[in-house]
């Protein structure tokens, strides 16, 4: 049976979802007319807007759309049942929350915003018997300044206070929203509002702002549980560190909050598809930059992944720092050498520490950083594949380092000059070039490779290991 609550999902196939959620910002121009810092910030902010759904993100979005669809078919089967439940209430047990987790900077917030773009804007529908009511598929809120569940519920009531020409059941909140102090009363009003608006999914983000007190775990748990009682499935975003803390809660809280996890993983470089995903994103960054990012994209994919662990927030930080470096040298384009400089810079040191620690964890080495460890068990096959790929890249790097150490000073200068020329003028490099003769004085063995890998981590060097 066709209903407005069901029809809103009809055309949401994977290709439509990918198209709706994509954001392609306009090309930047005239940044050379701005002061250095202002221009760098503008570059970073413009690149932040780029959103191209990767295969992983497409799968997650499709799952969330289907979750909202399944709930809607159950909650709003037809106009007759809808109006009965609207006036008389609909009692059902709270659904388990969906925990969306991942490393900081992996793109969880961007995914939640993309989900919002997947759905049509709120409209008024004919709900039957002269009822013109709003149809709102997804409600999203970043917590930020909200300190407890009462404040979060009040914000929900504000965000769902949409025009309705004929129905306001027990909705006294309209007259004085900010005076609602009783959480139980707020939950009942919010539950009625959620049903009236035909909500299919509720999204909560930035939960770390609820965790700044000595009773952080309790505050977060109470806020999330309150939102599960509103009816629609609750989707909440959380970094690894907070999930580790929530796992220490009682079994009843873990059942409600952590039994439906979705892990947004960092971008990996295991297969050709992974390489293409990052190539596509970097190509879009180059386009949007309007010529500011002037590196060879194909040659930059692998080393940039090594510098950032596939985390786009760190990539954008590197681009901003590299642009400031170029500006300090009276240039307005970013070469790969500028990115290398940015990686070694003091400003990037915290990110660099994270990247090196994440590589240690991937290789199975010991780490005390719970904020970097996934709190859920990942597929063992994926772990083995990523570990093997990283080991190969590390052994290549160690081998290359050993070879460079064996060169004479004049040969090192030839290699360094060639590398600079390749990054600065990639289009002019001949298809074949004469390689300098290498005199090997250091024999590279399996034992020396393993020893070199261990040395790199033990010394926690800031040197780029890509």
C-alpha positions in Angstrom: 0.0 0.0 0.0 1.3 3.4 -1.0 1.6 5.9 1.9 3.6 9.1 2.2 5.7 7.4 5.0 6.6 4.6 2.7 6.9 6.5 -0.6 9.8 8.7 0.7 12.1 5.7 0.5 11.1 4.4 -3.0 13.8 6.0 -5.0 16.6 5.7 -2.4 18.8 3.2 -4.2 22.6 3.2 -3.9 23.2 5.4 -6.9 20.6 8.0 -5.8 22.1 8.0 -2.3 25.7 8.5 -3.6 24.4 11.4 -5.9 22.4 13.1 -3.2 25.1 13.1 -0.6 27.9 14.2 -2.8 29.3 17.7 -2.3 31.5 19.3 -5.0 32.5 22.8 -3.8 33.3 25.6 -6.2 36.9 26.3 -7.3 38.8 28.7 -5.1 40.2 31.9 -6.5 42.0 35.0 -5.4 43.6 33.5 -2.3 46.8 35.2 -3.3 45.1 38.5 -2.4 44.5 37.4 1.2 47.0 37.4 4.1 48.8 34.0 4.6 46.9 32.7 7.6 43.5 33.8 6.2 44.2 32.2 2.8 45.3 28.9 4.4 42.1 28.8 6.5 40.0 29.4 3.5 41.7 26.6 1.6 41.2 24.2 4.5 37.5 25.1 4.9 36.8 24.8 1.2 38.4 21.4 1.0 36.5 20.3 4.2 33.2 20.6 2.2 34.2 17.9 -0.3 32.2 14.7 0.2 32.4 11.8 -2.1 30.9 8.6 -0.7 33.5 5.8 -0.7 32.3 2.2 -1.1 32.4 1.8 2.7 30.4 5.0 3.3 27.9 4.0 0.6 27.3 0.7 2.4 26.8 2.4 5.8 24.4 5.0 4.3 22.4 2.3 2.6 22.1 0.4 5.9 20.9 3.5 7.8 18.4 4.3 5.1 17.0 0.8 5.2 16.9 1.0 9.0 14.7 4.2 8.8 12.6 2.5 6.2 12.0 -0.6 8.2 10.9 1.4 11.3 8.6 3.6 9.2 6.8 0.6 7.6 6.2 -0.7 11.1 5.3 2.6 12.8 3.3 4.2 10.1 1.6 1.4 8.1 -1.4 3.4 6.8 -3.4 6.6 7.6 -6.0 4.8 9.8 -3.4 3.2 12.1 -1.3 6.3 12.1 -4.1 8.5 13.4 -5.2 6.0 16.0 -1.6 5.8 17.4 -1.3 9.6 17.1 -4.3 10.2 19.3 -4.1 7.2 21.6 -0.4 6.6 21.8 1.8 3.7 20.6 3.6 1.7 23.3 6.5 -0.4 22.2 9.8 -1.3 23.8 12.8 1.0 23.1 15.0 -0.1 20.2 18.7 -0.7 20.7 20.8 2.3 19.7 23.2 2.2 16.7 26.7 3.2 17.7 28.6 4.8 14.9 32.3 4.8 15.9 35.7 5.4 14.4 38.9 7.3 14.9 38.8 11.0 15.4 39.0 12.7 12.0 37.7 9.6 10.0 34.6 11.4 8.9 31.8 10.4 11.2 30.2 13.8 11.4 30.5 14.2 7.6 28.6 10.9 7.2 25.8 12.0 9.5 25.5 15.3 7.5 25.5 13.2 4.3 22.6 11.1 5.6 20.6 14.3 6.1 21.1 15.1 2.4 19.9 11.7 1.4 16.4 12.5 2.5 14.0 15.0 1.0 13.3 18.2 2.9 10.5 18.3 5.4 7.1 18.7 3.7 3.4 18.8 4.8 1.4 15.7 3.9 -2.2 14.7 3.9 -2.4 12.2 6.8 -6.1 11.5 6.3 -9.3 13.0 7.6 -8.2 16.6 7.0 -4.9 16.3 8.9 -2.1 18.3 7.3 1.0 17.2 9.2 4.8 17.5 8.7 6.8 14.6 7.3 10.4 14.7 8.7 12.5 11.6 8.1 15.7 12.4 10.0 16.5 14.6 12.9 20.2 15.4 13.6 21.8 17.3 16.4 25.4 17.9 17.4 25.5 18.0 21.3 28.2 20.7 21.8 26.9 23.0 24.5 24.2 20.7 25.8 25.1 19.4 29.3 22.4 16.8 30.1 19.5 14.8 28.8 17.0 17.5 29.6 18.9 20.0 27.5 19.1 17.5 24.7 15.4 16.8 24.8 14.6 20.5 24.8 16.7 20.9 21.7 14.9 18.0 20.1 11.6 19.7 20.7 12.9 22.9 19.2 14.2 21.0 16.1 10.9 19.2 15.6 8.6 22.2 16.2 7.3 22.2 12.6 4.1 23.8 11.3 1.0 21.7 11.7 -2.4 23.0 10.8 -4.5 20.6 12.9 -2.8 18.7 15.7 -1.0 19.7 18.9 -1.7 16.8 21.4 -0.5 17.7 24.9 2.0 20.0 23.3 2.3 22.6 26.0 6.0 22.8 25.2 5.1 25.2 22.4 4.4 28.0 24.8 7.5 27.7 27.0 10.1 25.2 25.7 12.9 26.4 27.9 10.9 25.9 31.1 10.7 22.1 30.7 12.7 20.8 33.6 11.0 17.4 34.1 12.8 14.8 32.0 9.9 12.3 32.1 7.5 15.0 30.8 9.9 16.1 28.1 10.3 12.5 27.0 6.5 12.1 26.6 6.1 15.3 24.7 9.1 14.5 22.5 7.8 11.0 21.8 4.5 12.4 20.7 6.2 14.9 18.5 8.5 12.3 16.9 5.5 10.2 15.9 3.5 13.2 14.6 6.4 14.2 12.4 6.8 10.7 11.0 10.4 10.4 12.1 12.4 7.4 10.8 15.8 8.0 12.5 17.4 10.2 15.1 21.0 11.2 14.9 23.2 12.5 17.8 26.8 13.7 17.3 29.7 15.3 19.2 29.0 13.3 22.4 32.4 14.1 23.7 31.0 17.5 24.8 28.8 15.5 27.3 31.9 13.8 28.7 33.8 16.7 30.3 32.7 16.1 33.9 33.7 13.7 36.6 30.4 11.8 36.0 30.9 11.7 32.2 29.9 8.1 31.6 26.7 8.5 33.6 25.8 11.8 31.8 26.3 10.2 28.3 24.4 7.1 29.2 21.4 8.9 30.6 21.2 11.2 27.6 21.4 8.4 25.1 18.9 6.2 26.9 16.4 9.1 27.1 16.6 9.5 23.4 16.0 5.8 22.7 12.6 6.1 24.4 11.3 8.5 21.7 10.5 5.7 19.3 12.7 6.0 16.1 16.0 4.2 16.0 18.8 6.3 17.7 22.1 6.7 15.8 24.8 8.2 17.9 28.4 9.0 16.9 31.3 8.4 19.3 35.1 8.2 19.2 36.8 5.0 20.3 37.8 6.4 23.7 34.2 7.0 24.8 33.0 3.6 23.6 35.8 2.0 25.7 34.3 3.8 28.7 30.7 2.9 27.8 31.8 -0.7 27.7 32.5 -0.5 31.4 28.8 0.3 32.1 26.4 -2.4 33.4 25.1 -5.1 31.1 21.7 -3.5 30.7 23.3 -0.3 29.4 25.7 -2.1 27.1 22.7 -4.0 25.6 20.9 -0.8 24.8 23.8 1.2 23.5 26.6 -1.0 22.1 25.0 -4.1 20.6 24.5 -2.5 17.1 27.9 -1.0 16.3 28.9 0.4 12.9 32.7 1.1 12.6 33.8 3.7 10.2 37.3 2.6 9.3 40.2 4.8 8.0 40.9 4.6 4.3 43.3 1.7 3.6 45.7 0.9 0.8 45.3 -2.8 0.4 44.0 -3.2 -3.2 43.6 -1.2 -6.4 40.1 -0.1 -5.4 41.5 1.5 -2.3 44.1 3.4 -4.3 41.4 4.6 -6.7 39.2 5.9 -3.8 42.0 8.0 -2.5 43.1 9.1 -6.0 39.6 10.3 -6.7 39.4 12.3 -3.5 42.8 13.9 -4.0 42.0 14.8 -7.6 38.9 16.6 -6.3 41.0 18.5 -3.8 43.3 19.6 -6.6 40.4 20.8 -8.6 38.8 22.7 -5.8 42.1 24.3 -4.8 42.2 26.0 -8.2 45.8 25.2 -8.8 47.1 25.7 -5.3 47.7 22.0 -4.8 50.2 21.3 -7.6 51.5 17.9 -6.8 51.2 14.8 -9.0 48.2 13.0 -7.6 49.1 9.5 -8.7 52.5 9.7 -7.1 51.2 11.3 -3.9 48.5 8.8 -3.0 50.9 6.3 -1.2 53.2 8.7 0.7 50.2 10.9 1.8 48.5 7.8 3.1 51.6 6.9 5.1 51.7 10.5 6.6 48.0 10.5 7.6 47.0 6.8 8.1 44.2 7.5 5.6 42.5 10.1 7.9 41.2 13.0 5.9 41.3 15.5 8.7 45.0 15.0 8.9 45.3 15.3 5.1 43.7 18.7 5.2 45.9 19.8 8.1 49.0 18.9 6.0 47.6 20.9 3.0 47.1 23.9 5.2 50.6 23.7 6.7 52.1 23.0 3.3 50.4 26.1 1.8 51.7 28.3 4.6 55.1 26.9 3.9 54.8 27.8 0.2 53.5 31.3 1.1 56.5 31.9 3.4 58.7 31.3 0.3 56.7 33.7 -1.8 55.0 31.0 -3.7 51.3 30.3 -4.2 51.3 26.6 -5.2 52.0 23.5 -3.0 54.6 21.0 -4.2 55.0 17.6 -2.6 58.2 18.9 -0.9 56.0 21.4 1.0 53.8 18.5 2.2 56.9 16.6 3.3 58.1 19.7 5.2 54.6 20.0 6.8 54.8 16.4 8.0 58.0 17.1 9.8 56.8 20.4 11.3 56.2 21.2 14.9 52.5 22.0 14.1 51.9 18.5 12.8 53.8 16.7 15.7 50.7 15.5 17.5 49.2 14.1 14.4 52.5 12.5 13.5 52.6 10.8 16.9 49.1 9.5 16.3 50.0 8.1 12.9 53.1 6.3 14.2 51.1 4.8 17.1 48.4 3.7 14.7 51.0 2.0 12.5 52.3 0.2 15.6 48.9 -1.0 16.5 48.3 -2.2 12.9 51.6 -4.2 13.1 50.4 -5.8 16.3 52.9 -4.0 18.5 51.9 -3.0 22.1 50.2 0.3 22.7 48.5 2.0 25.7 46.4 4.3 23.5 42.8 3.2 23.9 41.7 6.2 22.0 43.3 4.7 18.9 42.2 1.1 19.4 38.9 -0.1 18.0 36.6 -1.2 20.9 34.9 -3.8 18.7 36.3 -7.0 17.1 37.0 -6.3 13.4 37.2 -9.0 10.7 40.4 -11.0 11.2 41.0 -11.3 7.5 40.9 -7.5 7.1 43.4 -7.1 10.0 45.8 -9.6 8.4 45.5 -7.9 5.0 46.2 -4.4 6.3 49.1 -5.7 8.4 50.6 -7.5 5.5 50.3 -4.4 3.2 51.9 -2.1 5.9 54.7 -4.6 6.5 55.5 -4.6 2.8 55.5 -0.8 2.6 57.7 -0.6 5.7 60.2 -3.2 4.3 60.4 -1.3 1.1 61.1 1.9 3.0 63.8 0.3 5.1 65.3 -1.3 2.0 65.3 2.1 0.2 66.9 3.7 3.3 69.6 1.1 3.3 70.3 1.6 -0.4 70.6 5.4 0.1 73.0 4.9 3.0 75.2 2.8 0.7 75.6 5.6 -1.9 78.5 7.9 -2.3 77.9 11.6 -1.5 77.8 12.5 -5.2 75.4 9.6 -6.0 73.1 10.8 -3.2 73.0 14.3 -4.6 72.0 12.8 -8.1 69.1 10.9 -6.5 68.0 13.9 -4.4 68.0 16.2 -7.5 66.1 13.6 -9.5 63.5 13.3 -6.8 63.0 17.1 -6.5 62.6 17.3 -10.2 60.0 14.5 -10.4 57.8 16.2 -7.7 58.1 19.7 -9.1 57.8 18.8 -12.8 56.0 15.5 -13.1 54.8 16.0 -16.6 58.3 16.6 -18.0 59.9 13.4 -16.7 61.1 11.2 -19.5 59.5 7.7 -19.8 62.9 6.2 -19.3 65.8 7.7 -17.4 69.3 6.8 -16.6 69.7 5.4 -13.1 72.8 6.2 -11.2 75.1 3.3 -10.6 74.7 2.0 -7.0 77.6 0.6 -5.1 76.1 -1.6 -2.4 78.2 -1.6 0.8 75.4 -2.7 3.1 73.9 -6.1 2.6 70.1 -6.0 3.2 68.8 -9.2 4.9 65.5 -10.3 6.5 67.1 -9.8 9.9 68.3 -6.3 9.1 64.8 -5.3 7.8 63.1 -6.5 11.0 65.8 -4.8 13.2 65.3 -1.6 11.2 61.5 -1.7 11.7 61.8 -2.2 15.4 64.4 0.7 15.6 62.0 3.1 13.9 59.3 2.5 16.5 61.5 2.4 19.5 63.1 5.7 18.7 59.7 7.2 17.9 61.4 9.3 15.3 59.6 12.1 13.6 61.4 11.2 10.3 58.9 10.4 7.6 58.9 6.6 7.1 57.0 6.4 3.8 
